[in-house]
Amino acid sequence: MGLGGWISSPWLGYPGIYVETDTRILLDAGEGTYARLAQCGLGLPDVLVLSHAHGDHILGAPTLLLMARQRGVKIKVVAIPSVIASLRKILEAVHMPHLEQHMEPVEMPPDGVHREGDTKIVFAPARHSVESVHIRLEHGGKCVVYSGDTAPSESLAALAKGCDLLIHEVSGNPGQEEPAHAVGHSTTKDAVELAARAGVRALMPIHYYLAAPILPPGVDVYLPYPCASVEL
């Protein structure tokens, strides 16, 4: 769905990864997430999992909650306490605090575990400029790991160990490691190296900016595009 960062091509959208297991899970909700759901023919998520509170990852949440109100349902929001608090402040800032009635918050520590039906949601601390987490989803013997925004992270390498798919942010290209790491981000080189260390089956780069991502030769990746799907 949404694959870019805050300064990406608008065609890419903002972070929003829709995962269907025995429930419908959305990883992050940047601006325009509801519009992208509609364009892709996807329903509202049952569960919204937020990695951190930067705008390109959370500003789409109020519209999702407004649509939940319109349909008379609730969306479970799984996040660390500081992110839940930030979402409440956003609802107040847009004069829609009553939308909390359609949010079922689940506060987790940065290394917490939550079960949603037969799906296991696991957090690990990320290395970003604000408090942030990596997210692992497990269901039916398959697993997907989402980096969120992060500099190279040993906790992510451990979380992704042996996983089927690693969705990793790439906010810079090889040679840009120093400025990327300084603001809590990674390059394509970082993502490829971490995927190799973790032994994942496939890597999906997202969150790339205006410059196209440059990957080393001989690397197999899933190249995402809006409304694309991957079956594991």
N, C-alpha and C positions, 0 to 999 in steps of 0.2 A: 504494500500500500504506500506508505510514506517512507522515502528512502534517503532524503537529504538532511542537511543541517540548516542552521539559521541563515547561512549565506549561500545556499545552493541554488541551482536553477529551480524556478518555481514548478517546472514540470515534474520534478522529483518528489515534491511534497515534503512534509516534515515527518519526523519519526513516528511510525505506527505500524506494528507488525501483528497481523491477525493469525492466531493459531487455533486450529480446531482439534480438540481431543474428544473427551466425552462432554466437554463444555466449550464455550466460545471465549477465548482469551485474547485480549488486546494488550500488547506490550508497548507502552507509551502512547501519548495522544497529542501530537503537535497540532498547530493551527490547521483548520480545514479537514480534520480527521473524519468528521461525520459526512462531509461532502464526498470524500474519497470512498467511504464505506458504501454510500449510495451508488456512486459511479461503478463500483466493482460488484454490485449486487449482493453485498454482505449485510447481515442483520446486526443489530446492536450487540455488543459483547455482553456476556454474563458477568465477566470479570475483567477489570482494568488493572493492570500491574504497572506501576510507575517506577522508573529507575531513579529519577531525581526531579528537581523542581525548576530547571531552566525552561524558559518559555517555549522553545521549540520541541519540548517533550511533554508539556502539560497544558498548554493554552487551548487545546481542543476539548479538554474534559468538560467544561461548563456546557457546551452544546450537546455533548453526549448525555449529560444529566438532564438537560432540558427536554431532549427527545424521550428519555426514559419517563419523565413526568407525563409527557403527552400520551405515552402508551400505557401508563399506569403500572410501571415496573420499577425495579431497583437495579442498580449496577454495583456489584461488589468492587471496592477499590482497595487493592493490596499494595501497601507501601510502607516505608519507614515513617516514624511519627513526624519528622520534620516536613516531609512531603505532604502528608495528610493535612498538617497545619497550614502549609502554603496553599493548598487547594482551597481550604476554607477561606483564607484571606482573599484569594482570587474571586470566589463567589461573592464575598462581601463587597469587593471593589467594583464588581459589575452589577451590584444591587440585586443579586439573586441568591441571598443566603438560604432561602427556603428550599433551594434545590438539594440541600443536605438531606432532606427527607427521602430523596431518591438515590442516595449514596449509602451503601453499607460498608463503612470503613473497617479494614482489617490491618491493624498496626503490627508491623514485624520489626524485630531488630535487624541490623545489617547482615547478620549471619543466620537469619531465621529460616524456618521451614513451615509451609502451610499446605494442607491438602484440600483440594477442591474436587470432590467426587473421587475418581480414580486418577486424578492428575496431581502430581507433587510439584510444588513451587518452592525453589530453594534460592536464597539470597547469599551473596558474598560481597564484602566491601570492595568498592572500586577506588581508583585513584584519579579523582576529578577535582575541579576547583571548588565544588560544593559537595556536600554529603551525597553520595550516590552509591548504587549497588549494581552488581551483575545479577542476572536472572537465569536460572536453569529450570526448564520444564521437563518432566518425565511422565510418560504415559505409554503403557503397552509395550514396554521394553525398548522404546525409542526416547531420545532426548534431544532437545534444542537448547543452546545457550546463547544468550544475548548479552553483549558486553555493556550496553549503555555507553555513556561517554567515559573514557578512561585513558590514562597513560598506561604503558605496559604494566601488567599486574600479575603477580604470582598467584594471587587468590583466584583470578580468572583462569589461569592455566590449570589449577587444581580442580576448579568447578567444571571445566570443559573436558576433563580427562576422558578419552574414549567415546566422546559424544558423537552423534550422527551429524549435527550441523552446528557450526559456530557462526553466529551473526555478529560481526565485529565492525565497530566504527573505524573509518579511515579518513581522518581530517587533514591528512597531508600525504605527500609522496616521498619516496626514498630521498634522503638528503635533507629532509625538513624535520628530522627527529627533535632537535634541540628546541625550536620554537613550539612544536606540537606538544612535547612533554611539559614545557613550562606552563601551559594552560590546561593540563590534564587531558590531553588527547593523544592519539596514536597515528602512525603512518601505515601505509600499505605494507611496508617492510616489517613493521612491528606485528601486524595482524598475521602475516604469513608465518613468521617465526613462531608466534605463540600457537597458531594452529598446528604447526609441526610438532612442537613440544607436547601439546595436549593429545596428539594422535587422533584428531577429529577426522571424520570421513570426508567432510566438505566444509568449505569456508564461503560465507556470503558477505562481501564488503558493502557497508552502507555508510550514510552520513558523510559522503564525500562532498566537497565544496565545488566551486566553479571550475576548478581544474579537474579533468577526468582522472580517475585513479590509474596509476601505473603499477602493474604487477610483474614480478619476476617471471621469466620464461619457465615453462614446465609445471606451472601451478594450476590445478583444477579448481575452479570456483563456480558457484552459482551466481550468475549475473542477474540481479533483480531488476525489475521494472514495475511501475505501478500496475496493480491488479494481477501480477504474475502469481503463480502458485507452485509450491514444491511439495511433493508427496514423499514421505519418508517410510 
